[in-house]
Every structure is written in structure tokens, then in C-alpha cells.
Amino acid sequence: MPQTAEVEQPERPTVRIAYPRWMAPLANPVLILGTLLVLASTGLRVPILRGAYFIEDDLLFVGDAYEHELTFDFLFRVHKGHLMPGALGLTWVESRLAAYDWLLVASVTLVLQALVAVLMFRLLWSLFGPRMGILLPLAVYLFCPLTIPAFSWWSAALNAVPLQLAMVLALAAQLRHARGEGTRHAWKALGWVVFGIAFSTKGVFVPLLLFALTTAYLRVDGTGWFTSVARELRGHWRLWGVHVLLMGGYTALYLSRQYTAPGEGAAVPKPGVAADLLGTLLGRTLPTGVVGGPLSWGPVPSTGGMADPSTLLVAAAWTALAVLVGATLLYRRRAARAWLVVAVYVVAVDAVPTVIARGTALGLVGAETRYVADAVVVFAVCLGLALLPSRGEPDPYRRPLPAGTVVPLVTGLAAGAYLTMSVVSIENFRQTLSGELVRTYLGNVRAALAKAPADTVIFSRPVPDSIVLPWNGSRRLSHHLLAPLASPALRARMRVPEPSDQAMVFDDSGKLVPVSVRADFAQVPPPKKKCLPTLDGAVYYPEAVSWGGPDGVAGLAYSAERPTSVSIEVSGQSQQLNLTATPGRLLHFPILTPGRGLLLRIDDPSADVCLKGFALGAAVPVNGR
């Protein structure tokens, strides 16, 4: 039988690619999924910013930026109850870089929000380690609809987003200090508290949050919470003493600056309004928001829809939260601390200040989610603490968790339901945004000012109510809000208009049209007379009332044989008008002085001047009422 020789095949070479050692952690599935969540949440916010635009207070901020330098008085003034030098400084810089540039404003807001998302991911990673469980509280923060309305409104985002950034960074620094990584991290936490205070009045409460979480979780060694509190006060009294001094100093500064915003901010709430506000905010808006609601939004002011959850969703939200709290209390040994921190924070930091600031208006204010946007940070962190043991936490569970796929299945279903509801809620909110109205108005203003010659005289009048509400007073006048879009020379003329027979004014669409006077006082010649009667070239009207201010305007119709001048005197303040030789002319001029009684005098009585009519009031478009 023939013999068959076996030929040994050479072994195929194995190709191995050596990756740098620093790339190894990038293959971690938690890192990959967390990064995808951050990217998805950031992308979900882009359409929100595309649908939004400048609203109400945003225009006031831009106008203020062009009328003030970056001084202490400008930065440390109270704006509608808020002392926020950091926010005002940021509005000044962004506005001076480009007035009413939504792309700039939206880009800065989006970058800051994305930074908060990344840092929240890092904080949860540091607290609990690279475990899949951190993706749930991360998703709750990233996609919670409660943060969206404040994010879409520049004025609210100036407070809310930097405050959330400060909270996350302060907690991260305090965590490192609690783990013994150096006292410098405690002072970093203090620095981030200062940063938060600079942008939001609520920042003054962040030290209390740091202390609560430090004693409840960050320095836990198996002893009771009260024991941990006592030990913390004994061992780090200097640090917390500085925090207390900071809180007291800010409070004193706030009280000393209240006069800069008379009639705004804190007030004694009305009991009925306060009860409605609290019931709406804590009973409906917050619980439905943290489970992915409210799904529906209404009514719809200029800032976008207000939370309007159905009664069924409110009941479902409270049921879901009760099940969540009960389950964590059943299995996690220190879960009660987390839920207590959330409850106290929401009441002390969000509910009570909101009642003090807005408790004289309408209870419907409780449907504005911006008042609890910062609570989402606290809820997400405490949700993680209630569900997961932190690194080094002793004896974290009361009993073993259910075996098998029960926990992953329930968690997955809950996360899926939450994300679905959140995306629907966010999309429904986007559809309530109506930035196109202001965008069109400012676009018309921009185009009109670009075409206007540098010597154009533009009288000031309030912008339409649909742009800025009347209760903002003289701050809604066009010389304040629209001048930033003009050239420097024209901007100055808008603030101090000159007498002119070709003066213009902005109409309600934002276009420049000839000016007229809405007369509070007017005089025309008597019947069968062509001129107003005068005595030695002068006439006095005791019943004439000038309200003064930058929008005070008058019109004088006249004819003159030769050039001369007329003096107008109100409350001892006189101004002179130069008249030209004309068979008929209508001259408009500002009257800035308030007072009762008006003296009109032809400076040269021998000049043949016929005063054909006089009107005193406010500037309006010539085709307006």
C-alpha cells in the first residue's frame, strides 16, 4: 500500500495592530453610550434654538448694553428681581460684538449646555464608576423637558445654563475634596459657587446642596447622617464658614442694590395666588416633567408654551414617582437621604423664592418650567444616589436585588418610556415657539436703518406690544431697543432727535415712515382765522401738559415771510426753534421736560409769522391712529 507523506503547512502569520494605550478606555460601552446620549441631546436642542428668537427681556438687555459702559453700577443692578453681574456682563459682551445676532447668542448657549452635559456625565462617572447604571440618571438630565423652555429663551438661559454648570462643577470638585484629593478642590468648589451666584440668585443656595450631599453620601463611613453632619462641621468648619460668609455677603449686597429696580422682585405674596402657584409648580409641573412630560403645552406666551399636563398624566407621574421612591427605600440603605435632599431643595430653592418673587401675579406662573430647571440637576444626581452605591459606600443594600433579568428589563422599559415621552414633549414645545414675529420686525428695522442717511431724524416711540410688553415702561422705546442696529452717528441722533420737517418714526412693522403727533393737547386757529392769536408774539396755554421723557414730541405748523425763531418754554426750561421763510411748513421737535403750562413766543414779534397749529403728545406713524 503506497505511503502518503504529510506536508506540514506553514502557520499563517497573525496581524496585530497596536493601538496607543490611551485609546483602550474608548472601547468602554458605558463611555460610548454616554457619549451618544450627550450628542443626541445636544442635537435635539438645535431645532429648539432655530425656532426661538429674541424675546422681551432679551431686547432690553441689548438696548442696555449700548447705553451703558461695563461699570459696577451696570453689572450690579437688580433686573426684575435678579442680581446677576455675570449674566449682565455676558449680555454686554455678546451684544457689543453683534447686536441682535441670534446665531452668536444661540451658539454660546448651545456650547455651554453641551459642556454641562459632558460634565454631568463625568460627575456621574466619578461618583459611581463606569457602570451601565449611570446612563439612567444621565438620560434623565439630558432629555428632561423641564430644562428646555429656559434653554430656548436667552434671558432665562443666561441664568439657568451657567447655574447648572456651576452646580455640576462645584459637586465634582467637592467630591474630589471629600475623597481626600486635596483641600484645593474644596476651594475650587467655592469658586464655582461664586461663578453660579454671578449668573443666578439661586446660586447662593448651592453651598447648602454641597453640604447636604457631602454629609449624606460623599463622606459616608457607615455612621448616621447626624453624626456625619457633626463630624463635618468639626473637621471643616473653616471651609463651611467661608461658604456661610459668602451667602451672607451676597444677601447683604442684594439688599443694598434693591433700589436699582424699584417695584421689581420680592413682595408679600397673596395667599390665594401663592397656593395656586405652589399647587401648579409642585403638584403638576415638576412631577410630570421629571417623568418626561408634560406632553402638552398651553397657554402659549411669547416665550413658548407653559406646561399643561393632563390630569391622567399627573396621576401617572405621581404613581411612577411613588413606585420609584418606594423601591429604592426597600432596597437601598441610604435612599431616603437622596429623596429628602431633592424635596428640601425644590421647596427651599425653587418654590419659596418663586412665591416671594411672583406670588402677587397669577398662579399660572407655576406652569413655567424655568423656575425648576435647576432642580433637574439635583434630581438626576440624587436619582443616581438612590439607585446606585457610590464608590466606597459601605453596606449599600438592605437586601439583595432581584436576580435574573427583572431589574434590567424594568430599567430598560422605564428608560424607553421616559425618552419617548421626553422627545414628544420637547418637539411639542418646539412647535409653540414663535420667534418669526420678532425676527421679521427686527429684520425690517435693520433694513430701514441700513438705507437711512446718517442725518435722518428718528423720533422715539414704544415698540409694539407683541415685541415688548407695555409694563416695561420707557425701556421699550425705539431709541433704546432699536438704536443698536443703527450706525454710531445715527444711533446718537435717535437718542437726541433734532427739530425737523422730515422726521421719521418706526411703524408697527419696523419700517421708517413720516412722523405725526398723537395729541394730548392741540390748538388750531379760531373759526374764520388763519393763525393762532398771540399777544406781542406770545401765547400761553396753562392747560397744556407735557409728560416729558424721550418720547415727548410736538408739532408746529407755521408760515413765515423771513427766517426767525420761536421759543418754547415748559416748567422754566426753554428751547429755541429756527424757522425758515416758507409759505407753509410743519416742524416736529422733542419736548423732554415734564410740566404743566406751555409758553410759545415768537422771538422777533415784528417778523411776519403765522402760527397755524400746535400739537403736543407722543410720536406716532403718520398713517397711524
Secondary structure, DSSP 8 states (H G I E B T S, - for coil): --------------------GGGGGGG-HHHHHHHHHHHHHHHHHHHHHHH----THHHHHHHHHHHS-S-HHHHT-EETTEE-HHHHHHHHHHHHHSTT-HHHHHHHHHHHHHHHHHHHHHHHHHHH-S-GGGHHHHHHHHH-GGGHHHHHSHHHHHHHHHHHHHHHHHHHHHHHHHTTS-THHHHHHHHHHHHHHHH-GGGGGHHHHHHHHIIIIIT-SSS-HHHHHHHHHHHSHHHHHHHHHHHHHHHHHHHHTGGGSTT-S-----HHHHHHHHHHIIIIIHHHHHTT----B-S--TT---B---HHHHHHHHHHHHHHHHHHHHHBTTHHHHHHHHHHHIIIIIIHHHHHHHTTS-GGGGG-GGGGTTHHHHHHHHHHHHHS--TT-SS-BSS----TTHHHHHHHHHHHHHHHHHHHHHHHHHTT--THHHHHHHHHHHHHHHHS-TT--B---B--TTTS-GGGGGGGBHHHHTGGGS-HHHHHHHHS---BSS-EEE-TTS-EEEEEEEEEEEE---TT-SS---BTTEEEEEEEEE--STTEEEEEEEEESS-EEEEEEETTEEEEEEE-SEEEEEEEEE----EEEEEEEES-TTS-EEEEEEEEEEEEETT--
